[in-house]
Amino acid sequence: MLSVELHTHSSLSHDGRDPVELLLGQAEAVGLDALAVTDHDEIDASLEAAELAPEYGLVGIPGMEVTCAVGHVLALGVEELVPAGLPYDETLDRIRQQGGIAVIPHPFQKSRHGVAAYVTDDQLAGADAIEVYNSRLLTGRANRKAERFARARGLSMTAGSDAHISEMVGQAVTDVDADARTSGAILEAVAAGKTSVVGKRTPWRISFRQAAGGAKRRLHRRVDELLGTVRG
């Protein structure tokens, strides 16, 4: 049984703070077996993390968080960028064409680009797994709804810290009964439903620091873009 973090963001994400080395170091420190860096519509840092992971005693899982036409989809096991903005079903197809699996994060949290409000139940159930515990919760209602849906449909269930700063890595993990300690074996087991979730709420102080830092970084990027436009 391997302890796997399937949902993290590096500084390459528009709202992430830390380089992959800090994410990997935190994963090692809290005793994880594997880590996926899933930046928003970016993949380069994830590929770097997957390459560096063995130096930290970890299995690196390449992937990204794709912004499809109706919301977010985790693409795990892909090594090429899945374009943003595609229809939901096509996004899942593109992920699988690369041999990856599609996991739907926070599906019932509309404010965080959850897809459930925009797709049918059958479409949602067409994913390879549903994230039923996201540690960045307010009341936990959306997590419970996701778990009820996954259980009713017999879907594989995952957890994710949705970490945007390194301190958040390991707040919510997926225990995976994999046949081998490899990325491929882990994802195969996830798709087969050989999982259990272990999660706790990200402390408010960390969530606040992450949110405040993300807002500050977005503001700086916007200012840089405006200055670049003026200079041009």
C-alpha positions as CSV (number, residue, x, y, z in Angstrom):
1,M,0.0,0.0,0.0
2,L,1.5,3.3,-1.2
3,S,0.7,6.7,0.2
4,V,0.3,9.0,-2.8
5,E,-0.3,12.8,-3.1
6,L,-2.1,13.3,-6.4
7,H,-2.9,17.1,-6.4
8,T,-0.3,19.7,-5.9
9,H,0.9,22.9,-7.6
10,S,4.3,24.5,-8.1
11,S,5.3,28.0,-8.8
12,L,4.6,27.3,-12.5
13,S,0.9,27.5,-11.7
14,H,-0.5,31.0,-11.8
15,D,-1.5,30.6,-8.1
16,G,1.4,28.4,-6.9
17,R,4.4,29.6,-4.8
18,D,7.1,27.0,-4.5
19,P,9.6,25.2,-6.8
20,V,9.2,21.5,-7.2
21,E,12.2,20.8,-4.9
22,L,10.3,22.2,-1.9
23,L,7.2,20.1,-2.8
24,L,9.3,17.0,-3.1
25,G,11.1,17.7,0.1
26,Q,7.8,18.1,2.0
27,A,6.5,14.9,0.5
28,E,9.7,13.1,1.7
29,A,9.4,14.7,5.1
30,V,5.9,13.5,5.7
31,G,6.6,10.0,4.6
32,L,4.8,9.9,1.2
33,D,5.7,7.3,-1.4
34,A,4.7,9.2,-4.5
35,L,3.9,12.7,-5.7
36,A,2.1,14.3,-8.7
37,V,2.7,17.9,-9.5
38,T,-0.5,19.0,-11.3
39,D,0.0,22.6,-12.4
40,H,-2.8,24.6,-14.0
41,D,-2.5,24.1,-17.8
42,E,1.3,23.6,-17.5
43,I,3.4,20.5,-17.5
44,D,7.1,21.4,-17.5
45,A,7.5,21.5,-13.7
46,S,5.6,18.2,-13.3
47,L,8.0,16.5,-15.7
48,E,10.9,18.0,-13.8
49,A,9.5,16.8,-10.5
50,A,8.9,13.3,-11.9
51,E,12.6,13.2,-12.9
52,L,13.9,14.4,-9.6
53,A,11.5,12.4,-7.4
54,P,13.8,9.3,-7.0
55,E,16.4,11.6,-5.3
56,Y,13.9,12.1,-2.6
57,G,12.9,8.4,-2.3
58,L,9.7,9.1,-4.2
59,V,7.9,7.9,-7.3
60,G,7.2,10.9,-9.5
61,I,3.9,10.9,-11.4
62,P,3.7,13.4,-14.3
63,G,0.5,15.3,-14.9
64,M,-1.4,18.5,-14.9
65,E,-4.7,20.1,-14.0
66,V,-6.5,20.9,-17.3
67,T,-9.0,23.7,-17.6
68,C,-11.5,22.2,-20.0
69,A,-14.5,24.1,-21.3
70,V,-16.5,23.4,-18.2
71,G,-13.9,23.2,-15.4
72,H,-10.9,21.3,-14.0
73,V,-9.7,17.8,-14.8
74,L,-6.6,16.2,-13.4
75,A,-4.6,14.5,-16.2
76,L,-2.3,12.0,-14.5
77,G,0.3,10.0,-16.3
78,V,0.6,12.4,-19.3
79,E,3.8,13.8,-20.5
80,E,2.6,16.2,-23.1
81,L,0.4,19.3,-22.6
82,V,-3.3,18.7,-22.9
83,P,-4.8,21.9,-24.4
84,A,-7.1,24.0,-22.3
85,G,-10.6,24.9,-23.4
86,L,-11.5,21.7,-25.0
87,P,-14.9,20.1,-24.4
88,Y,-15.1,17.8,-21.3
89,D,-15.4,14.5,-23.2
90,E,-12.6,15.5,-25.6
91,T,-10.4,16.4,-22.7
92,L,-10.8,12.9,-21.2
93,D,-10.1,11.4,-24.6
94,R,-6.9,13.4,-25.0
95,I,-5.7,12.3,-21.6
96,R,-6.3,8.6,-22.4
97,Q,-4.7,8.9,-25.8
98,Q,-1.5,9.5,-23.9
99,G,-2.0,6.5,-21.6
100,G,-3.1,8.7,-18.7
101,I,-6.1,8.7,-16.4
102,A,-8.6,11.4,-15.8
103,V,-9.5,12.3,-12.2
104,I,-12.1,14.9,-11.5
105,P,-11.1,17.2,-8.7
106,H,-13.6,19.0,-6.3
107,P,-16.4,18.2,-8.8
108,F,-19.2,19.7,-6.8
109,Q,-17.4,23.0,-5.9
110,K,-18.7,25.3,-8.6
111,S,-16.7,28.2,-7.2
112,R,-13.5,26.3,-7.8
113,H,-14.3,25.2,-11.4
114,G,-15.9,21.9,-10.5
115,V,-17.4,20.3,-13.5
116,A,-20.5,18.6,-12.0
117,A,-22.9,21.5,-12.7
118,Y,-22.1,21.4,-16.4
119,V,-22.0,17.7,-17.3
120,T,-24.4,14.9,-17.0
121,D,-24.1,12.3,-14.2
122,D,-23.1,9.8,-16.9
123,Q,-20.3,12.1,-18.2
124,L,-19.0,12.6,-14.7
125,A,-19.1,8.9,-14.1
126,G,-17.1,8.4,-17.3
127,A,-13.9,9.7,-15.5
128,D,-11.4,7.2,-14.2
129,A,-11.7,8.4,-10.7
130,I,-13.4,11.1,-8.6
131,E,-11.6,13.2,-6.0
132,V,-13.8,12.7,-2.9
133,Y,-11.6,14.5,-0.4
134,N,-10.0,17.8,-1.1
135,S,-8.3,19.3,1.9
136,R,-9.1,22.8,1.0
137,L,-12.7,22.5,2.3
138,L,-15.0,24.9,4.0
139,T,-17.8,22.8,5.4
140,G,-17.0,19.5,3.8
141,R,-20.4,19.3,2.1
142,A,-18.9,19.1,-1.4
143,N,-16.5,16.4,-0.4
144,R,-19.4,14.3,1.1
145,K,-21.4,14.8,-2.1
146,A,-18.5,13.7,-4.2
147,E,-18.1,10.6,-2.1
148,R,-21.8,9.7,-2.2
149,F,-21.7,10.0,-6.0
150,A,-18.6,7.9,-6.4
151,R,-20.0,5.2,-4.1
152,A,-23.3,5.1,-5.9
153,R,-21.6,4.7,-9.3
154,G,-18.9,2.3,-8.1
155,L,-16.1,4.8,-9.1
156,S,-12.6,4.9,-7.9
157,M,-12.0,7.5,-5.1
158,T,-9.0,9.7,-4.5
159,A,-7.9,12.5,-2.1
160,G,-5.8,15.5,-2.8
161,S,-4.2,18.3,-0.8
162,D,-4.6,20.7,-3.7
163,A,-1.4,22.2,-2.3
164,H,-0.4,25.6,-3.7
165,I,2.4,26.0,-1.1
166,S,4.7,23.3,0.1
167,E,3.4,23.2,3.6
168,M,0.1,21.8,2.3
169,V,1.6,18.7,0.7
170,G,0.4,15.6,2.5
171,Q,-2.8,17.0,4.0
172,A,-4.9,14.6,2.0
173,V,-3.5,11.5,0.4
174,T,-4.6,8.4,-1.5
175,D,-3.5,5.1,-0.3
176,V,-3.0,2.9,-3.3
177,D,-2.8,-0.9,-3.4
178,A,-0.3,-1.0,-6.3
179,D,1.4,-4.1,-7.7
180,A,4.7,-2.2,-8.0
181,R,6.3,1.0,-6.8
182,T,6.1,2.7,-10.2
183,S,4.0,5.5,-11.7
184,G,2.3,3.2,-14.1
185,A,1.4,0.6,-11.5
186,I,0.0,3.3,-9.2
187,L,-2.2,4.8,-11.9
188,E,-3.4,1.4,-13.0
189,A,-4.4,0.7,-9.4
190,V,-6.2,4.0,-9.1
191,A,-8.2,3.4,-12.2
192,A,-9.1,-0.1,-10.9
193,G,-10.4,1.4,-7.7
194,K,-7.7,-0.1,-5.4
195,T,-7.7,3.1,-3.3
196,S,-8.7,4.5,0.1
197,V,-8.6,8.1,1.1
198,V,-6.9,9.7,4.1
199,G,-7.5,13.4,4.6
200,K,-7.7,16.3,7.0
201,R,-8.7,19.9,6.6
202,T,-5.8,22.2,5.6
203,P,-5.3,24.5,8.6
204,W,-6.9,27.9,8.2
205,R,-3.6,29.7,8.7
206,I,-2.0,27.8,5.8
207,S,-5.1,28.2,3.6
208,F,-5.0,32.0,4.3
209,R,-1.3,32.2,3.6
210,Q,-1.8,30.3,0.3
211,A,-4.8,32.5,-0.8
212,A,-3.1,35.7,0.1
213,G,0.1,34.7,-1.6
214,G,-1.8,33.7,-4.7
215,A,-3.7,37.0,-4.9
216,K,-0.4,38.9,-4.5
217,R,1.3,36.9,-7.2
218,R,-1.6,37.4,-9.6
219,L,-1.5,41.1,-9.0
220,H,2.3,41.2,-9.7
221,R,1.8,39.3,-12.9
222,R,-1.0,41.6,-14.0
223,V,1.2,44.7,-13.3
224,D,4.1,43.1,-15.2
225,E,1.8,42.4,-18.2
226,L,0.4,46.0,-18.1
227,L,3.9,47.5,-17.9
228,G,5.0,45.2,-20.8
229,T,2.1,46.5,-22.9
230,V,3.0,50.1,-22.1
231,R,6.6,49.6,-23.0
232,G,5.7,47.8,-26.2
